Amino acid sequence: MAFELPNLPYAYDALAPHISKETLEFHHDKHHAAYVNKLNELIKGTPHEKESLEQIIKTSSGTLFNQAGQHFNHSFYWKCMAPKAGGEARGPVADAIKKSFGDFGSFKQKFSELATGHFGSGWAWLIRDREGMLKVIATHDGDAPIKHDDRPLLTCDVWEHAYYIDYRNARAKYIEAFWNLVNWDFVNHNLK
């Protein structure tokens, strides 16, 4: 079964001025599409062709793992943002954040520092671990929390292609802008 590039859950210009139409066109239509195409090329004619994306991530390594992880991570990332969203967490995740981090400000600072200071290419995540606790973690390249049996709740892509058109090398400004887009409804859905 071939994997498909998902449509964005909003128009290309819907996240402006925080993320531009040009960034989304390049990021989604070029970078994410390339991961999907390479993934399909790698699984063709192999037993992985019949596996789900999650199965491939959990059982593979090397290039196949990175392509599958990048497809999963990007598909998840698009849903973590929405137009007219952002602000402080609300709903059940707000209570879970308070329990795990003390308050929203502490969580936001920890997540932002991790995302800004992440060396190289990768992802910043809010996850729920196997014990049910919320944690902020970073993954490199195509690594995904589901590989480690953690539940992803929120992610921010810190590969340069996610922000370079809009923010050049100012990753911290991109992270700051990201908070204006966080889709807390999606995060609450993931917490269930």
BANU-591993 format. One record per residue (C-alpha): residue number from 1; x, y, z. Coordinates in steps of 0.2 Angstrom, whole numbers, plus 5000, padded with zeros to 4 digits. Example, Ala and Ser with C-alpha at 12.3 -4.5 7.8 and 13.67 -1.06 7.14 Angstrom:
REM BANU-591993
1 | 5062 | 4978 | 5039
2 | 5068 | 4995 | 5036
This chain:
REM BANU-591993
1 | 5000 | 5000 | 5000
2 | 5007 | 5017 | 4995
3 | 5007 | 5031 | 5007
4 | 5000 | 5048 | 5002
5 | 5004 | 5066 | 5006
6 | 4990 | 5072 | 5017
7 | 4982 | 5089 | 5012
8 | 4985 | 5103 | 5024
9 | 4971 | 5105 | 5036
10 | 4970 | 5124 | 5031
11 | 4974 | 5135 | 5017
12 | 4992 | 5139 | 5013
13 | 4990 | 5157 | 5018
14 | 4980 | 5153 | 5034
15 | 4994 | 5154 | 5046
16 | 5001 | 5171 | 5040
17 | 5009 | 5181 | 5047
18 | 5017 | 5168 | 5058
19 | 5021 | 5156 | 5044
20 | 5020 | 5162 | 5026
21 | 5011 | 5154 | 5012
22 | 5028 | 5152 | 5003
23 | 5035 | 5142 | 5018
24 | 5020 | 5130 | 5019
25 | 5021 | 5127 | 5000
26 | 5040 | 5123 | 5001
27 | 5038 | 5113 | 5017
28 | 5023 | 5103 | 5013
29 | 5024 | 5102 | 4994
30 | 5042 | 5099 | 4992
31 | 5050 | 5093 | 5009
32 | 5035 | 5082 | 5016
33 | 5031 | 5076 | 4998
34 | 5049 | 5070 | 4996
35 | 5049 | 5060 | 5012
36 | 5032 | 5051 | 5006
37 | 5039 | 5048 | 4989
38 | 5056 | 5041 | 4996
39 | 5046 | 5030 | 5008
40 | 5035 | 5023 | 4995
41 | 5051 | 5019 | 4984
42 | 5059 | 5010 | 4999
43 | 5044 | 4999 | 5003
44 | 5039 | 4994 | 4986
45 | 5041 | 4975 | 4984
46 | 5045 | 4972 | 5002
47 | 5035 | 4966 | 5017
48 | 5034 | 4984 | 5023
49 | 5022 | 4987 | 5009
50 | 5008 | 4979 | 5019
51 | 5012 | 4988 | 5035
52 | 5005 | 5003 | 5043
53 | 5016 | 5018 | 5045
54 | 5017 | 5015 | 5064
55 | 5023 | 4997 | 5061
56 | 5036 | 5003 | 5050
57 | 5042 | 5016 | 5062
58 | 5042 | 5003 | 5076
59 | 5052 | 4990 | 5067
60 | 5063 | 4998 | 5055
61 | 5080 | 5008 | 5056
62 | 5091 | 5018 | 5045
63 | 5084 | 5027 | 5029
64 | 5067 | 5018 | 5030
65 | 5065 | 5023 | 5048
66 | 5069 | 5041 | 5044
67 | 5058 | 5043 | 5029
68 | 5043 | 5034 | 5039
69 | 5046 | 5045 | 5054
70 | 5047 | 5061 | 5044
71 | 5031 | 5057 | 5036
72 | 5023 | 5053 | 5053
73 | 5030 | 5068 | 5061
74 | 5025 | 5081 | 5047
75 | 5008 | 5074 | 5046
76 | 5006 | 5076 | 5065
77 | 5014 | 5094 | 5065
78 | 5002 | 5101 | 5052
79 | 4988 | 5097 | 5064
80 | 4997 | 5105 | 5079
81 | 4993 | 5122 | 5071
82 | 4978 | 5131 | 5066
83 | 4973 | 5148 | 5061
84 | 4966 | 5159 | 5075
85 | 4973 | 5147 | 5088
86 | 4987 | 5148 | 5101
87 | 4987 | 5156 | 5118
88 | 4987 | 5147 | 5134
89 | 4982 | 5128 | 5135
90 | 4964 | 5125 | 5138
91 | 4954 | 5110 | 5142
92 | 4961 | 5094 | 5150
93 | 4978 | 5097 | 5144
94 | 4979 | 5113 | 5154
95 | 4976 | 5103 | 5170
96 | 4989 | 5090 | 5164
97 | 5002 | 5104 | 5160
98 | 4999 | 5112 | 5177
99 | 5001 | 5095 | 5186
100 | 5017 | 5090 | 5176
101 | 5026 | 5108 | 5175
102 | 5018 | 5118 | 5189
103 | 5010 | 5131 | 5177
104 | 5008 | 5135 | 5158
105 | 5022 | 5148 | 5159
106 | 5035 | 5135 | 5165
107 | 5029 | 5122 | 5152
108 | 5030 | 5135 | 5138
109 | 5048 | 5141 | 5143
110 | 5054 | 5123 | 5145
111 | 5047 | 5118 | 5128
112 | 5054 | 5134 | 5119
113 | 5071 | 5132 | 5127
114 | 5072 | 5114 | 5121
115 | 5066 | 5119 | 5103
116 | 5077 | 5134 | 5102
117 | 5093 | 5125 | 5109
118 | 5090 | 5108 | 5099
119 | 5106 | 5105 | 5090
120 | 5104 | 5100 | 5072
121 | 5088 | 5095 | 5064
122 | 5074 | 5087 | 5073
123 | 5058 | 5090 | 5083
124 | 5052 | 5097 | 5100
125 | 5038 | 5087 | 5108
126 | 5026 | 5087 | 5122
127 | 5022 | 5069 | 5126
128 | 5013 | 5058 | 5138
129 | 5025 | 5044 | 5143
130 | 5020 | 5026 | 5148
131 | 5017 | 5031 | 5166
132 | 5005 | 5044 | 5161
133 | 5016 | 5059 | 5164
134 | 5018 | 5074 | 5153
135 | 5036 | 5077 | 5147
136 | 5045 | 5089 | 5135
137 | 5057 | 5079 | 5124
138 | 5068 | 5082 | 5108
139 | 5070 | 5070 | 5094
140 | 5083 | 5070 | 5080
141 | 5080 | 5068 | 5062
142 | 5065 | 5057 | 5059
143 | 5064 | 5049 | 5076
144 | 5046 | 5049 | 5083
145 | 5039 | 5046 | 5101
146 | 5029 | 5032 | 5095
147 | 5045 | 5022 | 5092
148 | 5048 | 5023 | 5111
149 | 5030 | 5019 | 5116
150 | 5027 | 5037 | 5121
151 | 5011 | 5046 | 5116
152 | 5014 | 5062 | 5106
153 | 5003 | 5077 | 5111
154 | 5011 | 5092 | 5102
155 | 5026 | 5095 | 5091
156 | 5036 | 5109 | 5084
157 | 5047 | 5106 | 5068
158 | 5064 | 5113 | 5071
159 | 5072 | 5108 | 5055
160 | 5078 | 5124 | 5045
161 | 5065 | 5121 | 5031
162 | 5051 | 5124 | 5044
163 | 5057 | 5142 | 5047
164 | 5071 | 5148 | 5036
165 | 5061 | 5157 | 5023
166 | 5052 | 5167 | 5036
167 | 5064 | 5169 | 5050
168 | 5081 | 5165 | 5042
169 | 5092 | 5158 | 5056
170 | 5082 | 5166 | 5070
171 | 5074 | 5150 | 5076
172 | 5069 | 5158 | 5093
173 | 5058 | 5170 | 5083
174 | 5050 | 5155 | 5074
175 | 5047 | 5146 | 5091
176 | 5039 | 5162 | 5098
177 | 5027 | 5163 | 5083
178 | 5023 | 5145 | 5084
179 | 5014 | 5148 | 5101
180 | 5001 | 5159 | 5091
181 | 4996 | 5144 | 5081
182 | 4995 | 5130 | 5093
183 | 4979 | 5120 | 5090
184 | 4975 | 5115 | 5108
185 | 4959 | 5106 | 5102
186 | 4971 | 5094 | 5093
187 | 4982 | 5092 | 5108
188 | 4967 | 5088 | 5119
189 | 4961 | 5075 | 5107
190 | 4978 | 5067 | 5108
191 | 4978 | 5067 | 5127
192 | 4962 | 5056 | 5127
